[in-house]
Amino acid sequence: LATLFLDRIEASDLNAFLHVDRELTLAQAKAADARLAGNDAGPLTGIPIAHKDIFVTRGWRTTAGSKMLENYVSPFDATVVEQFNAAGTVTLGKLNCDEFAMGSGNENSHYGPVKNPWDKTAVPGGSSGGSAAAVAARLAPAATATDTGGSIRQPASLCGVTGIKPTYGSVSRFGMIAFASSLDQGGPIAKTAEDCGLLLNAMTGFDERDSTSMQRPRENFNCALNNTLQGLRIGVPKEFFGAGLAADVEQAVRAALAEFEKLGATLVDISLPKTELSIPVYYVIAPAEASSNLSRFDGVRYGHRAADYKDLADMYKKSRAEGFGDEVKRRILVGSYVLSHGYYDAYYLQAQKIRRLIAQDFQSALEGDNRQCDVIMGPVAPTVAWDLGDKTDDPVANYLADIFTLSTSLAGLPGMSIPCGFGQGEKNGKRPVGLQIIGKYFDEARLLNVAHQFQ
Ligand code: GLN
């Protein structure tokens, strides 16, 4: 199996993989074979998997898509990687992504953009563009990814595969290179909901090395896959279907909703009035946290160090100027600004207050005696994948494309993307559309059930 996928990866021109190492992979495959022969195997033993290059991996380089970490090899494994290794998966390599996971099109990677396998003139989405493209092109049966404001769901949508961002706190962030710590969450991208459930079974769980890790009993996420959808109430937020939503995306999403009605579900009109505010709120909070997290890259301990410098301050400045790309610098500037004296109250604190209101919108729809629905559905992204190069000079155009994924992240809720059809805009191939399914806290098993019944 590992050889089959390695051969495909070698023959591919998508730029989905940043590091491949046949020897390392085949050594792991041999170990898995031994476990299979010795009756010491679990459901994932011997299954090839690829990791987003933001999870640190012993023996492999981990760059986070940045020049800053071009030659970085971690001395330890991220918890997620450790868990998969223990389950016996075989690492195929490390996947391209936007630099420090900042982006929506994978065009902010220092190592070049990833191509969308459905149409190589289109972006794969981001920041987990390598993960989604690799699974869509069958270069890997499954991949890890991270989602801070949509980076699992949006590339899954744009590449026509399935991805789930679990409830914040479910997957350990230890060894997952930090972007915005109160939002970052790992999760799987795979072909189906069932596969995602198997992967979640391996990658979730309490980790004392992550202070926001949740202490909960182990769960089998695939326990409810075959439950009927009879009586399921699906909330359809009007704010997810307003101006800005492309007609072809709306059509595919509405057709999917009609399918769910046929499966016995009822559609309920709901309102999440603060949706629009999620863009300004996220683009204050995420850069603020990023500016703090990225201060560790100083050229002293690890990462890029400038060749020539006058003194220590000059070394910091030059190393950071050379090591970070434009989008990362933009966020450090914005983040430092909103956290600075005199602006903290005006921007950062305000954003935190609105974040709470955004979470309350979801709470009143999904929880309590007056709840209106069991899950929420809508589009993942306002359009199908755009052309490579179309939005590279326009950061705000990239930010606006995150409108339907940011609020779920700000609230810490689980969200999922499943393929639901194709839109127009094709040049050389079809461009997929994803359906987003959002649930209450820790309701992943239900989301997977709902998705599985559709798939
Ligand atoms: N597109 C969003 C951003 O650039 C989300 C990225 C992510 O989820 N990592 O911040």
Boltz pocket constraint, residues with backbone or C-beta under 6 A from the ligand:
constraints:
  - pocket:
      binder: B
      contacts: [[A, 100], [A, 101], [A, 102], [A, 103], [A, 104], [A, 126], [A, 127], [A, 146], [A, 147], [A, 148], [A, 149], [A, 150], [A, 151], [A, 152], [A, 179], [A, 286], [A, 398], [A, 402]]
      max_distance: 6.0
